[in-house]
Amino acid sequence: MNRTLSAIGLLVCGVLCAVRLPAQAPSAPLTVTNPADLARPAESVVLSSADIRRALAVDDVRKVHVRDGAAGPELVVQPIDVNDDGTFDEILFQADFGPRQARTFTLLVGDRQVYTREQFKAYGRFVRERRDDFAWENDRVAHRMYGAALETWAQEPLTSSAVDAWVKRTRRLVINDWYMVDDYHRDHGDGADLYSAGKSRGCGGNGIWDGGRLYPSANFRDSRVLANGPLRVMFELTYAPWTAAGQTVSERKRITLDAGQNLSRFESFYQAGGRALQQAAGIKKPADSVVLRSKEQGILRTWEVVKEAGHLGCGIVVDPAAIVDVAEADGNVLVVSGVPPASPAAYYAGFGWDRSGDFADMAAWDRYLDQFAQRLHAPLQVKLGPR
């Protein structure tokens, strides 16, 4: 009897073991080339779902894995639903590229990735407990913008669509901890909120520009998150209509920040009747700030003392072809661009701090902005092979 049971057990085990053995996973080769003569650390590689399905048999792009080379380690992959319709439109992963380097990767199909806390390098959320802030960060910088409740807060009301900046000297994510302790205006070792945006444009806020005047919106009224890490945070803020030079304007702003980068991408989708619009993106200009304006590169930069805690540089990068003018108004330096009739007005904005460990001085911040602009003008070349 025991021999019979053992034989049956071995037979059942053999069948189950055969079921558990995975078949050869479908795969597709990927080659990514850096066409520029500069290094690109933490560069994001984005593949559309349509391109992936043409090269790989997969029913859900959330099951796509990316391997470094043919047999290297797996990389963190983030699927993204760009328009929040329930369908994932693309995947994103990051890699470092040397000057003019071509790197190979392998796409594979497996189970959906489950991320660990340590893998998150980008994150954002609506903060109702702090009078409707929206805060976002990555492993280098943190920001917030102001919601409707702050306009009528009895303690310190503020109406402003400025971009605030929180300096960091750590790679870990901090906004949840800082809000919880509620002592983030003092640096306890990781950084702090040492930048005062107020009613200015802060570090990259925008507004309508008309007749030499700036017409900014009030605080945002609604928000939604489209992607929330581990590598990219992307969200939208909606603003109530306001009057700009006699015409009514409304705005939906999309903001995207990737891990490893100091600049967020800002895209403003405007609705307005009448004449064509111009947008001004700006930076607060304190009396002690050093300003660089380069229409040829599409760069606007400031460098200032920040509350006896070193220096902070803000920067805006715009497509030079879109620039109409550079100007000053209401305590801000501004770069003015046209608003395309059928697409959003876009620019990049962010900051660097000389106590973060990333920028020793103003020259280092200038090099970063210059190389960031070069990377935009020379996007990665991506070739995804067939099945």
C-alpha positions as CSV (number, residue, x, y, z in Angstrom):
1,M,0.0,0.0,0.0
2,N,2.8,2.4,0.9
3,R,4.5,1.7,-2.4
4,T,1.3,2.4,-4.3
5,L,0.7,5.7,-2.5
6,S,4.3,6.7,-3.0
7,A,4.0,6.0,-6.7
8,I,0.8,8.0,-6.9
9,G,2.4,10.8,-5.0
10,L,5.3,10.9,-7.3
11,L,3.0,10.9,-10.3
12,V,0.9,13.8,-8.9
13,C,4.1,15.7,-8.0
14,G,5.4,15.2,-11.5
15,V,2.3,16.6,-13.1
16,L,2.2,19.6,-10.7
17,C,5.8,20.3,-11.2
18,A,5.3,20.2,-15.0
19,V,2.5,22.7,-14.6
20,R,4.6,25.0,-12.6
21,L,7.5,25.1,-15.0
22,P,7.1,28.3,-17.0
23,A,7.3,28.2,-20.8
24,Q,9.9,30.2,-22.6
25,A,8.9,33.8,-22.1
26,P,8.2,35.9,-25.2
27,S,10.9,38.5,-25.7
28,A,11.9,41.3,-28.0
29,P,15.2,43.2,-28.4
30,L,15.5,46.9,-27.8
31,T,18.3,49.2,-28.8
32,V,18.5,52.7,-27.4
33,T,21.1,55.2,-28.7
34,N,22.2,58.5,-27.2
35,P,22.9,60.8,-30.2
36,A,24.5,63.6,-28.1
37,D,28.1,64.2,-27.1
38,L,27.2,64.3,-23.4
39,A,26.4,61.8,-20.7
40,R,22.7,61.2,-19.8
41,P,22.3,59.8,-16.3
42,A,18.9,58.6,-15.2
43,E,17.5,59.1,-18.7
44,S,13.9,58.0,-19.2
45,V,13.1,55.6,-22.0
46,V,9.4,55.6,-23.0
47,L,7.8,52.9,-25.2
48,S,4.2,53.1,-26.4
49,S,1.8,50.2,-25.9
50,A,1.1,50.1,-29.6
51,D,4.8,49.7,-30.4
52,I,5.3,47.0,-27.7
53,R,2.3,44.9,-29.1
54,R,3.7,45.1,-32.6
55,A,7.0,43.5,-31.3
56,L,5.8,41.3,-28.4
57,A,2.9,39.0,-27.7
58,V,1.4,40.6,-24.6
59,D,-2.2,41.4,-23.6
60,D,-1.4,43.8,-20.8
61,V,1.7,46.1,-20.9
62,R,1.8,45.9,-17.1
63,K,3.3,42.5,-17.6
64,V,6.2,43.8,-19.6
65,H,9.7,43.5,-18.0
66,V,12.9,45.0,-19.2
67,R,16.3,43.3,-18.8
68,D,19.6,45.1,-19.1
69,G,21.2,43.4,-22.1
70,A,20.3,39.8,-22.9
71,A,21.0,38.3,-19.5
72,G,21.5,41.3,-17.1
73,P,19.4,42.4,-14.2
74,E,15.8,43.4,-14.5
75,L,15.1,47.1,-14.4
76,V,12.2,48.9,-12.7
77,V,9.4,49.4,-15.2
78,Q,6.5,51.8,-14.7
79,P,3.3,51.5,-16.9
80,I,1.5,54.8,-17.4
81,D,-2.2,55.6,-18.3
82,V,-1.7,59.0,-19.8
83,N,-5.3,60.0,-20.0
84,D,-6.8,58.1,-17.0
85,D,-9.1,56.1,-19.2
86,G,-8.2,52.7,-17.6
87,T,-5.9,51.6,-20.5
88,F,-2.2,51.8,-20.0
89,D,-0.7,53.7,-23.0
90,E,3.1,53.3,-22.4
91,I,5.8,52.0,-20.2
92,L,8.8,53.8,-18.8
93,F,12.2,52.7,-17.5
94,Q,15.5,54.5,-16.8
95,A,19.1,53.9,-17.7
96,D,22.4,55.8,-17.8
97,F,23.9,56.6,-21.2
98,G,27.4,57.7,-22.1
99,P,28.1,60.2,-24.9
100,R,26.9,58.6,-28.2
101,Q,26.4,55.3,-26.4
102,A,24.1,52.6,-27.8
103,R,22.7,50.2,-25.2
104,T,20.7,47.0,-25.7
105,F,17.8,45.8,-23.5
106,T,15.4,42.8,-23.7
107,L,11.7,43.0,-23.3
108,L,10.1,40.0,-21.6
109,V,6.5,39.0,-20.5
110,G,5.9,37.9,-17.0
111,D,3.8,38.7,-13.9
112,R,3.0,42.3,-13.1
113,Q,5.7,44.0,-11.1
114,V,5.1,44.7,-7.4
115,Y,7.3,47.6,-6.2
116,T,9.0,48.0,-2.9
117,R,9.1,51.2,-1.0
118,E,12.8,51.6,-1.7
119,Q,12.2,51.6,-5.5
120,F,10.0,54.7,-5.3
121,K,11.9,57.8,-6.5
122,A,9.0,60.0,-7.6
123,Y,5.7,60.7,-5.8
124,G,3.0,63.3,-5.4
125,R,-0.3,63.9,-3.7
126,F,-3.1,66.3,-2.8
127,V,-2.6,67.5,0.8
128,R,-6.0,68.5,2.2
129,E,-4.7,68.7,5.7
130,R,-2.4,71.6,4.6
131,R,-5.2,73.8,3.1
132,D,-5.3,72.0,-0.3
133,D,-1.6,71.9,-1.2
134,F,-0.5,69.7,-4.1
135,A,3.0,68.4,-3.3
136,W,5.3,66.4,-5.6
137,E,8.9,65.3,-5.4
138,N,11.6,62.9,-6.7
139,D,15.0,61.9,-5.3
140,R,16.4,65.4,-5.9
141,V,13.8,68.1,-5.5
142,A,10.3,68.7,-3.9
143,H,7.6,71.3,-4.8
144,R,4.1,72.3,-4.0
145,M,1.4,74.5,-5.4
146,Y,-1.6,76.0,-3.6
147,G,-5.2,75.0,-3.7
148,A,-8.5,76.8,-3.0
149,A,-8.7,76.4,0.8
150,L,-5.5,78.5,1.2
151,E,-7.2,81.6,-0.2
152,T,-9.5,81.8,2.8
153,W,-7.3,80.3,5.6
154,A,-7.8,82.6,8.6
155,Q,-4.2,82.2,9.8
156,E,-2.3,83.1,6.6
157,P,-4.5,83.5,3.5
158,L,-2.7,83.4,0.2
159,T,-3.9,83.7,-3.4
160,S,-1.1,82.5,-5.7
161,S,-0.4,80.1,-8.5
162,A,3.3,80.2,-7.7
163,V,5.5,77.1,-7.7
164,D,7.1,76.6,-4.3
165,A,10.4,74.8,-3.8
166,W,11.5,72.6,-1.0
167,V,15.3,72.0,-0.9
168,K,16.6,68.5,-0.2
169,R,19.9,67.0,0.8
170,T,18.7,63.4,0.7
171,R,17.6,61.0,-2.0
172,R,14.7,59.6,0.0
173,L,11.1,60.8,-0.4
174,V,10.3,63.3,2.4
175,I,7.0,65.1,1.8
176,N,4.8,62.8,3.8
177,D,7.2,62.9,6.8
178,W,7.6,66.7,6.6
179,Y,3.8,67.3,6.5
180,M,3.3,64.8,9.4
181,V,5.8,66.4,11.7
182,D,4.9,70.0,10.5
183,D,8.2,71.5,11.2
184,Y,9.5,71.7,7.6
185,H,10.7,75.3,7.7
186,R,13.7,74.2,9.7
187,D,16.4,72.0,8.2
188,H,16.8,68.9,10.4
189,G,19.4,67.3,8.1
190,D,17.3,66.4,5.0
191,G,16.5,69.9,3.8
192,A,13.5,72.2,4.4
193,D,11.1,74.7,3.0
194,L,13.4,77.6,2.8
195,Y,12.1,79.3,-0.3
196,S,9.4,82.0,-0.1
197,A,7.2,82.0,-3.2
198,G,4.4,84.2,-2.0
199,K,2.4,86.0,-4.7
200,S,5.3,85.8,-7.2
201,R,5.7,83.1,-9.9
202,G,8.1,81.3,-7.5
203,C,10.3,78.8,-9.2
204,G,8.5,78.3,-12.5
205,G,4.9,79.6,-12.3
206,N,3.1,80.9,-15.3
207,G,0.4,83.3,-16.4
208,I,-1.1,85.0,-19.5
209,W,1.0,87.8,-21.0
210,D,-0.8,90.6,-22.8
211,G,0.2,94.2,-23.5
212,G,3.3,94.1,-21.2
213,R,1.2,92.8,-18.3
214,L,1.1,89.5,-16.4
215,Y,-2.3,88.0,-15.7
216,P,-1.9,84.9,-13.4
217,S,-4.7,82.6,-12.2
218,A,-5.8,82.2,-8.6
219,N,-5.2,78.9,-6.7
220,F,-6.1,75.6,-8.4
221,R,-9.6,74.2,-7.8
222,D,-9.2,70.5,-8.6
223,S,-6.5,67.9,-9.1
224,R,-6.0,64.4,-10.4
225,V,-3.0,62.1,-10.4
226,L,-2.2,60.2,-13.6
227,A,1.1,58.5,-12.6
228,N,2.5,58.2,-9.2
229,G,5.9,56.4,-9.2
230,P,8.1,54.7,-8.8
231,L,9.9,56.6,-11.6
232,R,7.5,59.3,-12.8
233,V,4.8,61.4,-11.1
234,M,2.3,63.1,-13.4
235,F,-0.7,65.0,-12.3
236,E,-3.1,67.8,-13.5
237,L,-4.4,70.9,-11.8
238,T,-7.5,72.7,-12.9
239,Y,-8.0,76.4,-12.5
240,A,-11.2,78.5,-12.4
241,P,-11.7,80.9,-15.3
242,W,-10.2,84.3,-14.8
243,T,-10.1,87.6,-16.8
244,A,-6.9,88.4,-18.7
245,A,-6.8,91.7,-20.7
246,G,-10.6,91.6,-21.2
247,Q,-11.0,88.0,-22.2
248,T,-11.9,85.0,-20.1
249,V,-9.3,82.2,-19.8
250,S,-9.3,78.8,-18.1
251,E,-6.4,76.4,-17.7
252,R,-5.7,72.8,-17.1
253,K,-2.0,72.3,-16.1
254,R,-0.2,69.0,-16.4
255,I,3.0,68.6,-14.5
256,T,5.5,65.7,-14.9
257,L,8.6,64.9,-12.9
258,D,10.9,61.9,-13.5
259,A,13.4,60.4,-11.0
260,G,16.9,61.8,-11.2
261,Q,15.9,65.1,-12.8
262,N,15.8,68.6,-11.3
263,L,13.2,70.0,-13.7
264,S,9.5,69.3,-14.1
265,R,7.7,69.5,-17.4
266,F,4.7,72.0,-17.3
267,E,2.0,71.8,-19.9
268,S,-0.9,74.4,-19.9
269,F,-4.0,73.6,-21.8
270,Y,-5.9,76.9,-22.2
271,Q,-9.5,77.6,-23.2
272,A,-10.2,81.2,-24.3
273,G,-12.3,83.0,-26.9
274,G,-11.0,85.8,-29.1
275,R,-7.4,86.7,-29.9
276,A,-4.4,84.4,-29.7
277,L,-2.7,83.9,-26.3
278,Q,0.8,84.4,-25.1
279,Q,2.1,82.7,-21.9
280,A,4.8,84.0,-19.6
281,A,6.7,81.5,-17.4
282,G,8.6,83.1,-14.6
283,I,10.9,83.1,-11.6
284,K,10.8,85.4,-8.6
285,K,13.6,88.0,-8.7
286,P,15.0,89.0,-5.3
287,A,17.3,92.0,-5.2
288,D,20.4,89.8,-4.7
289,S,19.6,87.4,-7.5
290,V,21.9,86.9,-10.5
291,V,19.9,86.5,-13.7
292,L,20.9,84.8,-17.0
293,R,18.6,85.1,-20.0
294,S,19.5,83.2,-23.2
295,K,16.9,83.2,-25.9
296,E,19.3,81.2,-28.2
297,Q,19.3,78.3,-25.7
298,G,15.8,78.9,-24.4
299,I,17.1,79.2,-20.8
300,L,16.1,81.6,-18.0
301,R,18.0,81.3,-14.8
302,T,18.4,82.9,-11.4
303,W,20.9,82.3,-8.5
304,E,20.1,83.7,-5.1
305,V,20.9,83.5,-1.4
306,V,18.3,81.3,0.4
307,K,17.7,82.2,4.1
308,E,21.4,81.9,5.2
309,A,21.4,78.3,3.9
310,G,23.5,78.5,0.8
311,H,22.3,79.4,-2.7
312,L,19.4,78.3,-4.8
313,G,19.2,78.4,-8.6
314,C,15.9,78.4,-10.4
315,G,15.7,77.6,-14.1
316,I,13.3,77.5,-16.9
317,V,14.0,75.8,-20.2
318,V,11.8,76.6,-23.3
319,D,12.0,75.6,-26.9
320,P,13.9,78.6,-28.4
321,A,11.6,78.6,-31.4
322,A,8.6,79.3,-29.2
323,I,10.1,82.4,-27.4
324,V,8.5,85.7,-28.2
325,D,10.3,87.9,-25.6
326,V,12.0,88.0,-22.2
327,A,10.6,90.5,-19.7
328,E,10.1,91.5,-16.1
329,A,6.9,92.2,-14.2
330,D,5.6,92.2,-10.7
331,G,8.9,91.2,-9.2
332,N,9.5,88.3,-11.7
333,V,11.8,87.6,-14.6
334,L,9.8,86.1,-17.4
335,V,10.1,84.2,-20.7
336,V,7.2,84.8,-23.0
337,S,6.1,82.3,-25.6
338,G,3.2,81.8,-27.9
339,V,0.4,79.4,-27.1
340,P,-0.1,76.9,-29.9
341,P,-3.7,76.8,-31.1
342,A,-4.1,73.1,-30.9
343,S,-1.6,71.9,-28.4
344,P,-0.4,72.9,-24.9
345,A,2.1,75.6,-24.1
346,A,5.0,73.7,-22.6
347,Y,8.2,74.4,-20.7
348,Y,10.5,72.9,-18.0
349,A,11.2,74.4,-14.6
350,G,13.0,73.5,-11.4
351,F,15.9,74.3,-9.1
352,G,19.2,73.3,-7.8
353,W,20.6,73.9,-4.3
354,D,24.3,74.2,-3.5
355,R,23.9,72.2,-0.3
356,S,22.2,69.2,-2.0
357,G,25.6,67.7,-3.1
358,D,24.7,68.0,-6.8
359,F,25.7,71.6,-7.5
360,A,28.8,73.2,-6.1
361,D,28.1,76.7,-7.4
362,M,26.3,78.7,-10.0
363,A,28.5,77.5,-12.8
364,A,27.5,73.9,-12.0
365,W,23.8,74.9,-12.2
366,D,24.4,76.6,-15.5
367,R,26.1,73.4,-16.9
368,Y,23.1,71.3,-15.8
369,L,20.6,73.7,-17.6
370,D,22.7,73.8,-20.7
371,Q,23.0,70.0,-20.9
372,F,19.3,69.6,-20.1
373,A,18.5,71.8,-23.1
374,Q,20.8,69.8,-25.2
375,R,19.1,66.5,-24.2
376,L,15.7,68.0,-25.2
377,H,17.1,68.9,-28.7
378,A,18.6,65.4,-29.2
379,P,16.1,62.8,-28.0
380,L,17.1,59.2,-27.6
381,Q,16.8,57.0,-30.6
382,V,14.8,53.9,-29.9
383,K,14.6,50.7,-32.0
384,L,12.3,48.0,-30.8
385,G,12.8,44.7,-32.7
386,P,10.1,42.2,-34.0
387,R,9.1,39.0,-32.2
